[in-house]
């Protein structure tokens, strides 16, 4: 049940119709006095509250109403409604205990998204307390990373769809695993799908499966990724690479929670939690009509942005020592030492390939090194004069990226697979980067 508090009848009516159409039960109150009577006598899942009332345009009455409401319903999320000119007032309301705020005029899809997020997070608060959060393979103590993991801990027990944004090599797959492993679906499968590696012609067969005889060569029936993920989670990596035709097919499954294998006539129901990831600028793609707006809103109820490695340099020493240990163990080598000069050198590199690039750099040095890693062991693969690595100088990321691409291609003698491995990126990403710089 959602309570709308606003002295403007047209606002109450429009919000009420929008929320009822979305499936919510709605009540409203036209004054602070009426609202307080309601919150004293009935518990709500969410409260939408205007900050300004006809008798007092300063917003103070709204702040007072919020504080009184939180006394009677401390666990109920409150979303404030305010005008653009009253943002400071909304911020004050957040400090007083509001969950979020929206501005007039609002975007209907965004408003519904915020309402659903608030209700889901609130309804699962007790369930969250039951879990001991598992970071999995996520290494680091950076403040921004810890804040992100705190959000992951809160949203993991829900079924909210999550969109993970970040450059290649930042650890989007690890975040997806952390979400699944800390969810109520953790005893079922997490199916990983790289959409950038699936062609348009194979999309339906890969994702929905096929029955025997559905097409030439279909000698047996085959499960698709959605069926494999039933009762679990599905991780749609590189979703920004999906063509428009495949986007329509994906959207239909997410809306209807069912799909048809190729050659089948009866739809199959599916119960999954969707986690997506991309390094693309999805809002720009929506604006350019290369990514469907309705699919964008369907997948990003919760958005997580992973920091690039250059934005969390304080974690590099921890990561270096972790990768030295794991690389040595995996290759049957005695764990080597590393001196402070080498760590300082590694902390100053630009890392266009992020953590994946650092991991590969460490592993090569561990395998080739002689038991004690020095700056020279890493200069063999990474030439600092070419990359302007001094943090005291301005860094041109486009120039760094271009030089990193050239160095990798030269080292790999033009072999795309080897160059991608050196940079710690996928072949598809390498192709895009080369094309972007006119180097393909």
N, C-alpha and C positions, 0 to 999 in steps of 0.2 A: 504494500500500500504506500502510495506517494502522497504527501501533503504539499499543496501549493499555497503559499502565503503571499498575497499581493492585493493592494487596494484598487488596482486597475482591472475592471471586469473583463476587458478584451484580452489582457494578458492571461488571466485565469482560464478563460475559455480556449484560447489558442494552445496553451500548454496542456490543458486537460485533454483536448482532442488529439494532440500529438502523442501523448503518453498512452491514452486509451487505445489508439490505433496500434501502438507498439505492444499492447498486451498487458499494460499495468492497470491496477485498480487505483483510482484517484479520488482524493477529497480536497477541498479548498477552504481557505479562510480569507476574509476580506479585510481583516484588521488584526493588529497585534493582540488585542484583548480576546478575540475569537480564537486566534491561533493558540494562545496559552491555555484556554479551556480544553482544546482538542489534545494538545500534547500532554496535559496532565492526566487525561483519561484514556488515551489510546496510544499504543506503540506503532511507529511507522518504520518502514524500510528506508525511506529517504525523505528529506524535506527540501523543497525548493523555496527560497525565501527572498523576497524583494528587500532592498536596503533602504529605500526612500518611501515615505508615506506622505499623504497630502498635507497633514498638519505640520510636518517637520521634514524639510528638504535637506537638512544637514547630514542625514544618515545616522544620527546618534540613536534614534528610536530603533533603527534596524540592528545596530550593535547591541543595544540593551535587550532586544527581543531574542537575538542569537544567544546571548549569555544566559538568559532565563530558560530558553529552550534546552540548552545543554545541561542545565541542572536536572530537568525532568527526564531527558533522553540523552544521556552522555554518550551512548554508543551509536546513536543514529547519525549517519552522515548528513551534513547540511551543505547544499550548494547555493551560493548567494547569486542573486540577479542584480546587476548594476549597469549603469551607463558607462560609456568610454571615459567620460569626464570624472568618474568616481573610482578609478582604479586604486588610488591610495586608500580609499575607504574599504574596498574589497580586501586589500592586503591586511588592513587592520582586522578585518573580520576573520581572515585566515589565522592570524595570531590568537584570536579569541576562540578558536576551535572549529571554524568552518572547514569542510573537506576540500572545497573547490569553489570557483566562481565562474559565471558566464556573463558576457556583456550583451546588451541590446544594440542592434538586432542580432539574434543568434542564428547559427547554422543548424538546421534541424538534425542532420546526421551526427554532427559533433556533440550536440546537446544529448541526444540519445546515447551516444557512446559514453559520455561522462556519467550519465545516470546509471547505465548498466555496470560500468566499472566500479562505481561507488557501492552499489548494492551487492555486487559479487564479492568485493573485498570485505565488506562488512559481514556478510552472511557466513563467510568462511573463517572469521577471526578465531573462533574456538578450535577449528580444525588445524589452523596454522600452529597453535600452541603444542599440538601433539607431536610434531615432527622435530627431529634434531637435524638442522640444516647440513647437507652434505655438499661441500664445495667441489667435490670431484677432483679434476686435474687442474683447477684454476689456481695459479700461483701469484702471490703479490699482496702487498699491504697498502697500495696507493689509495689515497682518500677517495678519489672518483670511482675507482674500481670497487671499493668497499661499499660505497653508497649504492652502486648498481646491484651488488650482490644482496644488499639489504632489501632492495625492491624485488629481486628474484625470490628471496625467501618469503616475501608477503604474497606474491602472485602465484607461486608454484602450486599450492594446493587447490587453486581454482581451475576452472576449465576455460578461462579467458584466452582467446587467441593472442599470440604474441608476435610482434615484428621486431627482429633484431637487426639493427643498422650498424655498420662499421666497415672499415677498409678490409681488404683481403689480408688474412693472417693475424687478425686481432683476437680470434678465439670464439667466433660466433657459434661454432659447433659445440664447444665446451659449455657455453651458456645454455644452449638447447638441451644438452644432456643434464645439466644441473636442474633445469626447470622440470624435466621429466622425472629425474631420480628423486626429487623432493615432492612429487605430486602423488595423488591417490591412485594414479595409473602406473606407478613405478614397477608393479609386479607384472605388467604387460609390456609389450614390445614398443621400442622407439624405432621407427623406420626412417632411415636417412635417405633423402632423395636430392640429388644434384640436378636441378631443372635445367641448368646451363648445358648439361651433357645429354639431354633428351631432345631429339629432333621432333618437329611438329608431326611428322608422319607416324612416329612411334609413341606419341604422348598417351593416347587412349589405351593402347595395349600395355604399356609400362605401368600406368597409374590405375587402370580399371581392370586389367587382366583380359583374358579371352577364353572362349569355350572351344573345344575341339572342332575343327573344321570351319572356324570363323573366317579364315583366309588361307591362301596357299601357304603351306608350310606349318600350319597350326595342327600338328599331329596329336597333340595332347592339350588338355585344358591347363591354364596357367593363372595363378593368382596375381592380381595387381597390387601395387603398394598400399592402396587404401584398405583393401581386404586384409593385408598383412598387419596393418596398424589398428584394426578394429579392437576397441576397448583400451587401446594404448594411445600413443602420440605419433604424429608424423612431422618430420622436419623438412620443410621445403626450402632448401638452400638455393641461392641465386634466383629468387623468384622474379627479380627484375629482368631476367633474360627471357621470360616466357612470352611467346607471341600472343597476339590478341585473340586468335582463334582458340588457343589452348586456355587462355584466361577465362573465356566464356564457359568452357567445359568445367574448369576448376571451380568457378563461382557457383555453378549449378549444384555441384556436390556439397559445397560449404553451406548453401542455402537450404537444400532439401535433405541433407544427411543421407543420401542414397545415390547409387550409381548403377550403371548397367555394363557388365563385361561385354566386350566385342562379341557379337554373335548371339547374345542372350536376349530374351524378350521380357524377363521379369527383373525389375530393379532389386538391388540388395541394399538393405539398410546398413549404415555404418556409424559407429560411435567413437569419435576420435577427438583428440585435442590437437589443434593446428599451431605449429611454431614455424614461422617463416624468417628468412634472412636475406639480406642483399647489401651490396656496397653501392648500389645505384641511388640516384636522387629521385625517389619515387614521386614526391610531390611535383617535381618538374616534369616527370614522365606523364603524370595525370594531366597536367596543364597542356602538355604537347600532344595529348590524346594517344600516347603509346602504352599507357597502362590504365585500365578501367578504374574509374573513381569508385564504383560500387564494390569492386574487389578489394581496393585499397582500404576502404572503411571496414570491410569484412575481416581482414587479416590483422589490422593494427589497433585492436581494442587497447592493448598495452604495447607501448613502443620503448625499446631499450637501445641506447646508443653506447657502443663500446668505444673507449678511448683508444687512439692509435698509440703505438709503443713510444713514439717521441713525446707524447703527452703524459706518460707515466715513467719517465726515466729513473725515478727513484726506485722502481721495481727491477731495473736491469741487473744489478748485482745479485739479487735473489734468484732471478731467472737464470743467470749465467751459471751459478753454482748448481742449480737444479738440473740444468741440461747437461752439464759436465758429468754429474753423477749418473743420470739415466743413460746417456750416450755410452759411457764406459761400461756400465753393466750390460747393456744390450749388445755390445760388441765384444764382450769378454775381455775387456782391457782394464788394467789397474787404474783406479780413479786418479787422474793427474792433479797436481796443484796448479794454481794460477796466481800470478803476482798482481799487485795493485795497479801497476802501470798498464797491464793488459785490460783489467776491468775498467779503468778510467778511459782507455781508448774505446772499448766497446760501448761505454755510456755516451759517447759523443757521435756515434754513427747515426745517419738519418733514417735507416730502416724503412724504405718504401714497401718492403714485404712484411713489416711488423714482426710479431713474435715468431712466426713460421720462418722468417729469414734469419733471425737470431739463432733459433734452434738448429737450422741447417749449418750456419756458420760455426757454431760450437761443435757440432758432430764431426764436421770435416777436420777441424783442428785437433779434436781428441783422437781421431783415427790416425792422422798423419803425424801428430806431435810425438815428442820423445819423453813424456812423463812429467814435464813441467811447462805449462803454457805461458808464453810471453806475448808481448805486443807484436813481435815479428811473425808469430804463428798466424795471426789474423790479418796482418798486412799482406800476406801472401795471397789472400783472396779478396781483400778489400783495400783499395788504394785511397787513403784519406785525402791526398792532394787533389784528386779528381772529384771529390764529393763535398768539399767545403764543410768539413765536419765540425770545425770549431764553433762552439755555442756562442762565442762572443761576436761572430760575424752573422750578417743577415743570410737566411737560407731561402733559396728559390726552389720550391718543391718540384716545379715542372722541370727545371734544369737537372735536379737530382734524379728524378724519375727517368728522364731521357738518358742520362749518363749511365744509370744503373742498367737500363735495358741494353745499351750498346755494349757495356762491359760483359753482361751475361751472355749475349749473343756471340761476342768475340771469343769468350772463354769456351763456349759450347760449340764453336766452329759452325754456327748457324743451325744447330740442332734444337728445334723448338722444345721438345720434351725435356732435354737436359737444361736448357736455359730457364724454363719454367721451374724446374727443380732447384736450380741455383738461387732464384729469386724467392722461392717459397710460395709460388702462386700456381693457379691452374693454367692449363694450356689455353683455355678460352679467354682467361684474363690477359695472358701474354699477348694473344692475337689482338685483343681490343687496344691494349696499351701501345703496341707497335703501330697499329693503324692510326691511333690518335696522334702519334708523333710523326706520321708519314714515314715509318721505318719498315713497314711490312713488305 
